[in-house]
């Protein structure tokens, strides 16, 4: 057995993750994002939790690892940034010193990480992989295409913000790149901040908000940003300037912003309630983002003539734009990996090493379910230790379908955790999609998130075209990364998963992909006549998706869920009301959030003490030397949430 360990993460390098590949069997053994283990969304902790679980679960030793593929390349930071410095140095108004400092800090952090890995794995080759190459590798090598174009886009890798490549067999050839500071991803993120959304997943919030407005400010965006030649994207320096820390370019002054966007100051400054102009700015941002992605995708298709495109990087979690690529280019087929964000870089690095560097042409077997595995024995142990009353129905799915049809809200935990930020039915909250008021209830009472955010459906694949409009010959959307129109005669049947614009971010499901959930959908359809359920991630706003059996039980207790399915067991809140009431009387929401992080600290405290320089800056030590880990989530009620 030849094994590759892919790693992404360490201080300053968010979305830490690992992947383990068996190159002889062409199998992905495990993929784990560290946020699932420590509870901090987008964590930059060294992935000690994911590593420990994987090595224990697969009975691996450090000496079993033949290669480490590191999803960062310190030499690319240097060469890319220095090229950028030379271009930008002609602008005497820009102070490049802090940008240089940021570059050196990244190089230093990657060097420290590699030094630690050499200590841990002294006999293993460690190979650095360019950030955008990991995105491209994940996109292409997990697809079913023999050949395809590959388009990656995010805020910033080492120096690149976008890349354009061709893939064929084990070959992956970079054609063009667009480098910092000309970043489409940074543009979108900056306007999220302008609109006063700067917490976890602001881009997803703005994508949802955009549907409430009209793109009346698209000309303003065209003045600010442009694509003057093929494979280019630039910001207008009359209005926009660089920051001094290597972050997104910003307005020179907010009077210029006001001139272009309705005469008002940014909402991040005014803190005013949401109103029509904010919806319209969000809509215009989304429309311009789509326009640029389509233009650049067309540049690539015209260059190569390919009919297939693979896309990667955080920009393509924007499920609306993924459809538009097929609508407005000559590409006929598109692939988006469920972990196309930076959390997939550990797997992308391992795949790049296997296929591109080691020239292994065998297709890697891919599934979305590659994380922590919930088991019957673990579930029983947790339930017994907590004194929980539970049942084990002989026909569990029939019983759960009946409860869903009666209006119950159910937590569902089965098998291996999904990879990526979207719930794909193994760590989900499930509800019948038949009542519109379900959206408000979930947002306010359970998920604790903004009122305007929609919920997604999971649908039996063979019945999907009864509810959703699939275009361009497509028939599936397995990872919630495409958006479809809901058919007019179906929209009243499934209002809880309909966004304001009559669309839904669908997950189509076959029996082969997820037999348990497929069977549940089938049982629910027998009772309701509907082959669709509302499916949202099993977590509370601000927290990462739950990972293991204990976290599932705790989240079930503190959230307003009616039932929990934990492997083969069914837990009812009403059957455990006395115990839950006592628990909640002594536990606050802050305690709940803290408990997950404290368990992580208790388990890995000694390792953190020894290697603090590769752990998150959220870790702090008090005057007595006691370590605390991560800031606590605070749910401040904003006007738009009320």
C-alpha positions as CSV (number, residue, x, y, z in Angstrom):
1,X,0.0,0.0,0.0
2,X,1.3,3.4,-1.0
3,X,-0.2,6.2,1.0
4,X,-0.4,10.0,0.4
5,X,-1.3,12.4,3.2
6,X,-2.7,15.7,2.0
7,X,-2.6,18.6,4.5
8,X,-4.0,22.2,4.4
9,X,-3.8,24.4,7.4
10,X,-1.8,25.9,10.2
11,X,-1.7,29.4,11.7
12,X,-2.9,32.0,9.2
13,X,-4.1,29.3,6.6
14,X,-7.8,28.9,7.1
15,X,-10.0,25.9,6.4
16,X,-7.6,23.3,7.7
17,X,-8.1,19.8,6.4
18,X,-6.4,16.5,5.7
19,X,-6.9,13.7,3.1
20,X,-5.5,10.2,3.0
21,X,-5.2,8.4,-0.4
22,X,-4.4,4.8,-1.0
23,X,-2.7,5.0,-4.4
24,X,-2.7,1.2,-5.0
25,X,-6.5,0.9,-4.6
26,X,-7.1,4.4,-6.1
27,X,-9.3,5.1,-3.0
28,X,-9.7,8.2,-0.9
29,X,-9.6,6.6,2.6
30,X,-10.6,9.8,4.5
31,X,-11.1,13.5,4.2
32,X,-11.5,15.6,7.4
33,X,-11.9,19.3,7.9
34,X,-10.6,20.4,11.2
35,X,-13.6,22.7,11.9
36,X,-15.7,19.5,12.2
37,X,-13.5,18.4,15.1
38,X,-12.9,21.7,17.0
39,X,-16.2,23.6,16.2
40,X,-14.5,26.8,14.8
41,X,-15.8,27.6,11.3
42,X,-13.0,28.1,8.8
43,X,-10.4,27.2,11.5
44,X,-6.7,27.6,10.7
45,X,-5.6,25.2,13.5
46,X,-3.2,22.6,12.5
47,X,-5.5,19.6,11.7
48,X,-4.5,17.5,14.8
49,X,-8.1,16.4,15.4
50,X,-8.6,15.1,11.9
51,X,-5.2,13.4,11.8
52,X,-5.7,11.7,15.2
53,X,-9.1,10.3,14.2
54,X,-7.9,9.1,10.8
55,X,-4.8,7.4,12.1
56,X,-6.7,5.7,14.9
57,X,-9.6,4.7,12.7
58,X,-7.5,3.3,9.9
59,X,-4.8,1.9,12.2
60,X,-2.1,3.9,10.6
61,X,1.4,4.9,11.9
62,X,3.4,7.9,10.8
63,X,5.8,5.6,9.1
64,X,3.1,4.3,6.8
65,X,2.9,7.6,5.0
66,X,4.9,7.6,1.8
67,X,4.3,11.2,0.8
68,X,2.9,14.4,2.3
69,X,1.3,16.8,-0.2
70,X,1.2,20.2,1.5
71,X,-1.5,22.6,0.1
72,X,0.8,25.6,0.2
73,X,3.9,26.5,-1.7
74,X,6.2,29.1,0.0
75,X,8.4,29.6,-3.1
76,X,5.3,30.6,-5.1
77,X,4.4,33.2,-2.5
78,X,7.8,34.8,-3.1
79,X,8.0,34.7,-6.9
80,X,4.3,35.7,-7.4
81,X,4.4,38.6,-4.9
82,X,7.7,39.9,-6.2
83,X,6.3,40.0,-9.7
84,X,3.3,41.9,-8.3
85,X,5.6,44.3,-6.5
86,X,7.4,45.2,-9.7
87,X,4.1,46.0,-11.4
88,X,2.7,48.0,-8.5
89,X,5.9,49.9,-7.6
90,X,5.3,52.3,-10.4
91,X,2.3,53.7,-8.4
92,X,4.2,55.9,-5.9
93,X,1.0,56.4,-3.8
94,X,1.0,52.7,-2.7
95,X,3.0,51.7,0.3
96,X,4.1,48.1,-0.4
97,X,5.8,47.5,2.9
98,X,2.9,45.8,4.7
99,X,2.1,43.8,1.7
100,X,5.7,42.6,1.7
101,X,5.4,41.8,5.4
102,X,2.3,39.8,4.7
103,X,4.1,37.8,2.0
104,X,7.0,37.1,4.3
105,X,4.7,36.1,7.1
106,X,3.0,33.5,4.8
107,X,6.4,32.1,3.8
108,X,7.5,31.9,7.4
109,X,4.3,30.1,8.5
110,X,4.5,27.6,5.7
111,X,8.2,27.0,6.6
112,X,7.3,26.5,10.3
113,X,4.6,24.0,9.3
114,X,7.0,22.1,7.0
115,X,9.5,21.9,9.8
116,X,7.0,20.5,12.2
117,X,5.9,17.9,9.6
118,X,9.5,16.8,9.1
119,X,9.7,16.3,12.9
120,X,6.5,14.2,12.9
121,X,7.2,12.3,9.7
122,X,11.1,12.2,9.4
123,X,11.1,9.5,6.7
124,X,8.4,11.0,4.5
125,X,8.8,13.1,1.4
126,X,7.0,16.5,1.8
127,X,6.0,18.2,-1.4
128,X,4.6,21.7,-1.6
129,X,1.6,22.2,-4.0
130,X,0.4,25.5,-5.3
131,X,-2.9,26.6,-3.8
132,X,-4.8,27.0,-7.1
133,X,-3.3,23.8,-8.4
134,X,-4.9,22.0,-5.5
135,X,-8.3,23.6,-6.5
136,X,-7.7,22.5,-10.1
137,X,-6.7,19.0,-9.2
138,X,-9.7,18.5,-6.9
139,X,-12.0,19.7,-9.7
140,X,-10.6,17.7,-12.5
141,X,-9.4,14.4,-11.0
142,X,-12.7,13.9,-9.1
143,X,-14.8,14.5,-12.2
144,X,-15.8,11.8,-14.7
145,X,-14.3,13.7,-17.6
146,X,-11.4,12.2,-19.6
147,X,-10.6,15.8,-20.7
148,X,-11.8,19.2,-19.6
149,X,-11.0,22.8,-19.1
150,X,-10.4,23.8,-15.5
151,X,-11.3,27.3,-14.1
152,X,-10.4,28.2,-10.5
153,X,-11.3,31.4,-8.7
154,X,-11.1,32.6,-5.1
155,X,-9.8,35.5,-3.1
156,X,-6.1,34.7,-3.2
157,X,-3.8,31.7,-3.2
158,X,0.0,32.3,-3.2
159,X,-0.3,35.0,-5.8
160,X,-3.0,33.9,-8.1
161,X,-6.7,34.8,-7.8
162,X,-7.8,32.9,-10.9
163,X,-6.3,30.2,-13.1
164,X,-7.2,28.6,-16.4
165,X,-6.0,25.1,-17.2
166,X,-6.6,22.0,-19.4
167,X,-6.8,18.5,-18.0
168,X,-6.4,15.2,-19.8
169,X,-5.6,11.8,-18.2
170,X,-3.0,12.5,-15.5
171,X,-2.0,15.8,-17.2
172,X,-3.1,19.2,-15.9
173,X,-1.6,22.1,-17.8
174,X,-1.9,25.7,-16.6
175,X,-2.6,28.1,-19.5
176,X,-3.2,31.5,-17.8
177,X,-3.6,33.1,-14.5
178,X,-4.8,36.3,-13.0
179,X,-2.9,37.5,-10.0
180,X,-3.3,39.6,-6.9
181,X,-4.6,42.3,-6.6
182,X,-7.0,41.7,-9.4
183,X,-9.3,39.2,-7.7
184,X,-12.9,38.6,-8.5
185,X,-13.3,36.7,-5.2
186,X,-11.9,39.6,-3.2
187,X,-14.3,41.9,-5.0
188,X,-17.3,39.8,-3.9
189,X,-15.9,39.6,-0.3
190,X,-15.3,43.3,-0.1
191,X,-18.9,44.2,-1.0
192,X,-20.0,41.6,1.6
193,X,-18.2,43.8,4.1
194,X,-19.6,47.0,2.6
195,X,-23.1,45.5,3.2
196,X,-22.1,44.7,6.8
197,X,-21.8,41.0,6.5
198,X,-18.4,40.0,7.6
199,X,-19.0,36.8,9.7
200,X,-18.8,33.2,8.6
201,X,-20.0,32.6,5.1
202,X,-20.8,36.2,4.1
203,X,-20.8,35.4,0.4
204,X,-23.6,32.9,0.9
205,X,-25.7,35.5,2.7
206,X,-25.2,38.1,-0.1
207,X,-26.1,35.5,-2.7
208,X,-29.4,34.9,-0.9
209,X,-30.0,38.7,-0.4
210,X,-29.4,39.4,-4.1
211,X,-32.7,37.7,-5.0
212,X,-34.7,40.4,-3.2
213,X,-33.3,43.2,-5.3
214,X,-32.7,44.4,-8.9
215,X,-29.3,44.8,-10.6
216,X,-29.8,48.6,-11.1
217,X,-26.2,49.3,-10.1
218,X,-24.5,47.0,-12.5
219,X,-23.0,50.0,-14.5
220,X,-21.4,51.2,-11.3
221,X,-19.6,47.8,-11.0
222,X,-18.6,48.0,-14.6
223,X,-17.0,51.4,-13.8
224,X,-15.1,49.9,-10.8
225,X,-14.0,46.6,-12.4
226,X,-13.4,45.4,-16.0
227,X,-12.0,42.6,-18.2
228,X,-10.4,44.6,-21.0
229,X,-8.7,41.6,-22.7
230,X,-9.1,37.8,-22.6
231,X,-8.1,36.2,-19.4
232,X,-8.0,39.5,-17.5
233,X,-9.8,41.2,-14.6
234,X,-8.8,44.6,-13.3
235,X,-10.0,47.2,-10.8
236,X,-10.3,50.9,-11.6
237,X,-7.6,52.8,-9.7
238,X,-9.5,56.0,-10.0
239,X,-11.9,54.6,-7.4
240,X,-10.2,51.7,-5.8
241,X,-6.8,51.4,-4.1
242,X,-4.8,48.7,-2.4
243,X,-4.9,48.1,1.3
244,X,-1.5,47.9,3.1
245,X,-2.0,44.4,4.4
246,X,-2.5,42.4,1.2
247,X,-6.2,42.2,1.6
248,X,-9.0,43.2,-0.9
249,X,-8.6,46.5,-2.7
250,X,-10.9,49.1,-1.2
251,X,-12.5,52.5,-2.1
252,X,-10.1,55.5,-2.0
253,X,-12.9,57.2,0.0
254,X,-16.5,56.5,0.7
255,X,-17.7,59.7,-1.1
256,X,-16.8,57.8,-4.3
257,X,-18.9,54.9,-3.1
258,X,-21.8,57.2,-2.5
259,X,-21.5,58.7,-6.0
260,X,-21.9,55.2,-7.6
261,X,-24.4,53.6,-5.2
262,X,-27.4,55.9,-4.6
263,X,-25.8,58.6,-2.6
264,X,-25.5,56.6,0.7
265,X,-22.6,55.6,2.8
266,X,-21.8,51.9,3.2
267,X,-24.1,50.0,5.5
268,X,-21.0,48.8,7.4
269,X,-20.6,52.4,8.6
270,X,-24.3,53.4,9.1
271,X,-25.4,50.1,10.7
272,X,-28.9,50.8,9.4
273,X,-31.6,48.2,8.9
274,X,-31.8,46.5,5.5
275,X,-33.7,48.4,2.9
276,X,-34.3,48.3,-0.9
277,X,-31.0,49.9,-1.9
278,X,-29.0,47.2,-0.1
279,X,-31.0,44.5,-1.9
280,X,-30.2,46.2,-5.2
281,X,-26.5,46.5,-4.5
282,X,-26.4,42.8,-3.6
283,X,-28.3,42.0,-6.8
284,X,-26.0,44.1,-8.9
285,X,-22.9,42.5,-7.3
286,X,-24.2,39.1,-8.1
287,X,-25.1,40.0,-11.6
288,X,-21.7,41.6,-12.3
289,X,-20.0,38.6,-10.7
290,X,-21.9,36.3,-13.1
291,X,-21.0,38.5,-16.0
292,X,-17.3,38.3,-15.3
293,X,-17.3,34.5,-14.7
294,X,-19.2,33.9,-17.9
295,X,-16.9,36.2,-19.9
296,X,-13.8,34.4,-18.5
297,X,-15.3,31.0,-19.1
298,X,-16.0,32.0,-22.6
299,X,-12.4,33.1,-23.0
300,X,-11.3,29.6,-22.0
301,X,-13.8,27.8,-24.2
302,X,-12.8,29.8,-27.2
303,X,-9.2,29.1,-26.5
304,X,-9.5,25.3,-26.2
305,X,-12.9,24.3,-27.8
306,X,-13.6,21.9,-25.0
307,X,-17.2,20.9,-24.2
308,X,-16.4,20.1,-20.5
309,X,-15.5,22.4,-17.7
310,X,-14.4,21.7,-14.1
311,X,-14.6,24.7,-11.7
312,X,-12.9,25.0,-8.3
313,X,-12.2,27.5,-5.5
314,X,-14.6,29.3,-3.2
315,X,-16.1,31.4,-6.0
316,X,-17.9,28.3,-7.3
317,X,-19.8,27.7,-4.0
318,X,-21.9,30.4,-5.7
319,X,-24.4,27.9,-7.0
320,X,-26.3,30.5,-9.1
321,X,-23.3,31.2,-11.3
322,X,-22.6,27.6,-12.0
323,X,-25.8,27.2,-13.9
324,X,-25.1,30.4,-15.9
325,X,-21.8,29.0,-17.2
326,X,-23.9,26.3,-19.1
327,X,-26.6,28.9,-20.1
328,X,-24.2,31.4,-21.6
329,X,-21.2,29.5,-22.9
330,X,-20.6,26.7,-25.3
331,X,-19.6,24.3,-22.5
332,X,-22.1,21.4,-22.4
333,X,-21.0,19.8,-19.1
334,X,-19.8,21.2,-15.8
335,X,-18.4,19.6,-12.6
336,X,-18.2,21.2,-9.2
337,X,-16.7,19.3,-6.3
338,X,-18.7,19.6,-3.0
339,X,-15.4,20.7,-1.2
340,X,-14.4,23.2,-3.9
341,X,-13.6,25.8,-1.1
342,X,-10.3,25.8,0.7
343,X,-11.4,22.9,2.9
344,X,-10.8,20.7,-0.1
345,X,-7.2,21.7,-0.5
346,X,-5.9,18.8,1.5
347,X,-7.5,16.4,-0.9
348,X,-6.6,18.5,-3.9
349,X,-3.0,18.5,-2.9
350,X,-3.0,14.7,-2.5
351,X,-4.6,14.3,-5.9
352,X,-2.2,16.7,-7.6
353,X,0.7,14.7,-6.2
354,X,-0.8,11.3,-7.2
355,X,-1.8,12.2,-10.8
356,X,0.3,15.1,-11.9
357,X,3.6,14.5,-10.1
358,X,3.6,10.7,-9.7
359,X,1.9,10.4,-13.1
360,X,-0.7,7.8,-11.9
361,X,-3.3,7.8,-14.6
362,X,-5.8,5.6,-12.7
363,X,-9.0,7.4,-11.9
364,X,-9.5,8.0,-8.2
365,X,-12.7,6.7,-6.7
366,X,-14.7,9.7,-5.3
367,X,-17.6,10.0,-2.9
368,X,-19.0,12.9,-1.0
369,X,-19.1,10.8,2.2
370,X,-15.5,10.6,3.4
371,X,-15.4,12.0,6.9
372,X,-16.0,10.9,10.5
373,X,-18.1,7.7,10.7
374,X,-21.0,7.6,13.1
375,X,-21.5,4.0,14.4
376,X,-24.2,2.0,16.2
377,X,-21.8,1.2,19.0
378,X,-20.7,4.8,19.6
379,X,-24.3,6.0,19.5
380,X,-25.4,3.4,22.1
381,X,-22.5,4.2,24.4
382,X,-23.3,7.9,24.3
383,X,-27.0,7.4,24.8
384,X,-26.4,5.0,27.8
385,X,-23.9,7.3,29.4
386,X,-26.3,10.2,29.3
387,X,-29.3,8.2,30.4
388,X,-31.3,9.0,27.3
389,X,-34.5,7.1,26.5
390,X,-34.5,5.8,22.9
391,X,-36.1,3.3,20.6
392,X,-34.7,1.2,17.8
393,X,-37.7,0.8,15.4
394,X,-37.5,-2.2,13.2
395,X,-38.7,0.0,10.3
396,X,-37.0,3.2,11.2
397,X,-37.4,5.0,8.0
398,X,-41.2,4.3,7.9
399,X,-41.4,5.7,11.4
400,X,-39.3,8.8,10.6
401,X,-41.3,9.4,7.4
402,X,-44.5,9.4,9.4
403,X,-43.1,11.9,11.9
404,X,-41.9,14.2,9.1
405,X,-45.3,14.0,7.4
406,X,-46.9,15.1,10.7
407,X,-44.6,18.1,10.8
408,X,-41.7,17.1,13.0
409,X,-38.3,18.6,12.8
410,X,-35.7,15.8,12.9
411,X,-31.9,15.7,13.3
412,X,-30.4,12.9,11.1
413,X,-27.0,11.4,11.7
414,X,-25.9,8.4,9.7
415,X,-22.6,7.0,8.5
416,X,-19.7,9.1,7.2
417,X,-19.8,12.8,7.3
418,X,-20.0,14.7,4.1
419,X,-17.1,16.8,2.9
420,X,-17.6,20.5,2.1
421,X,-19.9,23.1,3.7
422,X,-23.2,21.8,2.4
423,X,-25.3,19.2,4.2
424,X,-25.7,16.1,1.9
425,X,-28.0,14.0,4.2
426,X,-25.6,12.4,6.6
427,X,-25.4,15.3,9.1
428,X,-28.8,17.0,8.4
429,X,-31.9,18.6,9.9
430,X,-34.9,17.3,7.9
431,X,-38.4,18.9,7.6
432,X,-41.4,18.4,5.4
433,X,-41.2,21.1,2.6
434,X,-45.0,21.8,2.6
435,X,-45.4,24.9,4.8
436,X,-44.0,28.3,3.9
437,X,-43.8,29.3,7.6
438,X,-41.2,26.5,8.1
439,X,-38.5,28.9,6.7
440,X,-39.1,31.6,9.4
441,X,-39.3,28.9,12.2
442,X,-36.0,27.3,11.2
443,X,-34.2,30.7,10.7
444,X,-35.4,32.2,14.0
445,X,-35.8,29.2,16.4
446,X,-33.2,26.7,15.3
447,X,-30.5,28.0,12.9
448,X,-30.4,31.5,14.4
449,X,-29.6,33.1,11.2
450,X,-30.9,35.9,8.9
451,X,-34.5,35.9,7.9
452,X,-33.8,36.1,4.1
453,X,-31.8,32.9,3.8
454,X,-33.5,30.0,2.0
455,X,-33.4,26.3,2.5
456,X,-32.5,23.6,0.1
457,X,-34.4,20.4,-1.1
458,X,-33.2,16.9,-1.4
459,X,-35.2,15.0,-4.1
460,X,-35.2,11.5,-5.5
461,X,-33.3,11.9,-8.7
462,X,-35.7,10.1,-11.0
463,X,-38.5,12.4,-9.8
464,X,-36.6,15.6,-9.8
465,X,-38.0,16.8,-13.2
466,X,-41.5,16.8,-11.7
467,X,-40.5,19.7,-9.4
468,X,-37.5,21.4,-10.9
469,X,-36.5,22.8,-14.3
470,X,-33.3,21.2,-15.5
471,X,-31.8,22.8,-18.6
472,X,-28.9,22.1,-21.0
473,X,-29.6,18.4,-20.9
474,X,-28.6,18.1,-17.2
475,X,-30.5,15.7,-15.0
476,X,-28.7,15.8,-11.7
477,X,-27.3,18.2,-9.0
478,X,-25.9,15.9,-6.4
479,X,-24.0,18.4,-4.3
480,X,-26.3,21.4,-3.9
481,X,-24.0,23.4,-6.2
482,X,-26.5,24.3,-8.9
483,X,-29.8,26.2,-8.7
484,X,-33.0,25.3,-10.6
485,X,-36.3,27.0,-11.2
486,X,-39.2,25.4,-9.4
487,X,-41.9,24.3,-11.9
488,X,-45.0,26.5,-11.6
489,X,-47.3,23.5,-10.8
490,X,-44.9,22.3,-8.0
491,X,-44.2,25.6,-6.2
492,X,-47.3,25.4,-4.0
493,X,-46.4,21.9,-3.0
494,X,-42.9,22.6,-1.7
495,X,-43.0,26.3,-0.5
496,X,-40.5,25.8,2.3
497,X,-37.6,25.2,-0.1
498,X,-38.6,28.0,-2.6
499,X,-36.6,31.2,-2.5
500,X,-38.1,34.6,-3.2
501,X,-37.3,34.2,-6.9
502,X,-38.9,30.8,-7.2
503,X,-35.6,28.9,-7.3
504,X,-34.0,26.2,-5.2
505,X,-30.5,24.9,-4.7
506,X,-31.3,21.3,-5.3
507,X,-29.7,18.0,-4.2
508,X,-30.7,15.1,-6.4
509,X,-30.2,11.7,-4.8
510,X,-29.9,8.2,-6.2
511,X,-30.1,5.0,-4.2
512,X,-26.4,4.3,-5.0
513,X,-25.3,7.7,-3.6
514,X,-27.1,7.4,-0.2
515,X,-29.3,4.3,0.3
516,X,-30.6,5.3,3.7
517,X,-31.8,8.8,2.7
518,X,-33.1,7.5,-0.6
519,X,-35.2,5.0,1.3
520,X,-36.5,7.7,3.7
521,X,-37.5,9.9,0.8
522,X,-39.3,6.9,-0.8
523,X,-41.2,6.2,2.5
524,X,-42.1,9.9,2.8
525,X,-43.4,10.0,-0.7
526,X,-45.8,7.1,-0.1
527,X,-47.4,9.2,2.7
528,X,-47.3,12.6,1.2
529,X,-47.1,12.1,-2.6
530,X,-44.0,14.3,-2.5
531,X,-40.5,13.1,-3.3
532,X,-38.8,16.1,-1.7
533,X,-37.6,17.0,1.8
534,X,-36.1,20.2,3.2
535,X,-32.5,19.4,4.1
536,X,-30.3,21.8,6.0
537,X,-27.0,21.3,7.9
538,X,-27.1,20.0,11.4
539,X,-25.8,22.9,13.3
540,X,-26.7,26.2,14.9
541,X,-25.7,29.4,13.2
542,X,-22.0,30.3,13.6
543,X,-21.0,26.8,14.5
544,X,-19.5,24.2,12.1
545,X,-21.7,21.2,11.2
546,X,-21.8,18.6,13.9
547,X,-19.4,15.7,13.5
548,X,-19.9,12.9,16.0
549,X,-22.6,11.2,18.1
550,X,-22.0,13.3,21.2
551,X,-22.2,16.6,19.4
552,X,-25.4,15.4,17.7
553,X,-27.1,14.7,21.0
554,X,-26.0,18.0,22.5
555,X,-27.2,20.0,19.5
556,X,-30.5,18.1,19.6
557,X,-30.9,19.0,23.3
558,X,-30.3,22.8,23.0
559,X,-32.0,23.3,19.6
560,X,-35.7,23.1,19.0
561,X,-35.7,19.7,17.3
562,X,-38.4,17.2,18.0
563,X,-36.5,14.0,17.2
564,X,-33.0,12.8,16.6
565,X,-32.0,9.8,14.4
566,X,-28.6,8.6,15.6
567,X,-27.6,5.6,13.5
568,X,-30.4,3.1,14.1
569,X,-31.8,4.8,17.1
570,X,-34.7,7.3,17.4
571,X,-34.7,9.8,20.3
572,X,-37.8,11.8,21.1
573,X,-37.6,15.1,23.0
574,X,-40.9,14.5,24.7
575,X,-39.7,11.1,26.1
576,X,-36.7,12.8,27.6
577,X,-38.3,16.1,28.7
578,X,-37.4,15.9,32.4
579,X,-33.8,15.2,31.8
580,X,-33.6,17.9,29.1
581,X,-35.3,20.5,31.3
582,X,-32.7,19.9,34.0
583,X,-29.9,20.0,31.5
584,X,-31.1,23.3,30.0
585,X,-31.6,24.9,33.4
586,X,-27.9,24.7,34.1
587,X,-26.6,25.1,30.5
588,X,-26.6,28.3,28.4
589,X,-26.1,28.5,24.7
590,X,-22.6,29.8,25.4
591,X,-21.9,26.7,27.5
592,X,-23.0,24.5,24.6
593,X,-20.6,26.2,22.2
594,X,-17.8,26.2,24.7
595,X,-18.2,22.4,25.5
596,X,-17.2,21.3,22.0
597,X,-14.1,23.5,22.0
598,X,-13.2,22.5,25.5
599,X,-13.3,18.8,24.6
600,X,-10.9,19.5,21.8
601,X,-8.6,21.4,24.1
602,X,-8.7,18.7,26.7
603,X,-7.8,16.0,24.1
604,X,-5.0,17.9,22.3
605,X,-3.9,20.4,25.0
606,X,-0.4,18.8,25.3
607,X,0.1,18.8,21.6
608,X,-1.0,22.5,21.4
609,X,1.4,23.4,24.3
610,X,4.3,21.8,22.3
611,X,3.3,23.3,18.9
612,X,1.5,26.6,19.5
613,X,3.2,28.2,16.6
614,X,1.1,26.2,14.1
615,X,-2.2,26.7,15.9
616,X,-4.7,29.4,15.4
617,X,-4.2,32.9,16.8
618,X,-7.6,32.4,18.5
619,X,-5.7,30.3,21.1
620,X,-4.8,32.4,24.1
621,X,-2.9,31.8,27.3
622,X,-3.8,33.7,30.5
623,X,-1.4,35.0,33.1
624,X,-1.5,31.6,34.9
625,X,-0.5,29.7,31.7
626,X,-4.0,28.3,31.2
627,X,-5.0,27.9,27.5
628,X,-8.4,28.9,26.2
629,X,-9.3,28.2,22.6
630,X,-11.4,30.2,20.2
631,X,-13.7,33.1,20.7
632,X,-17.2,32.3,21.8
633,X,-20.1,32.8,19.4
634,X,-22.4,35.7,20.3
635,X,-25.8,36.0,18.9
636,X,-26.5,39.7,18.8
637,X,-30.0,40.4,17.6
638,X,-29.8,42.7,14.6
639,X,-32.7,44.6,13.3
640,X,-33.0,42.5,10.2
641,X,-33.2,39.3,12.2
642,X,-36.2,40.4,14.3
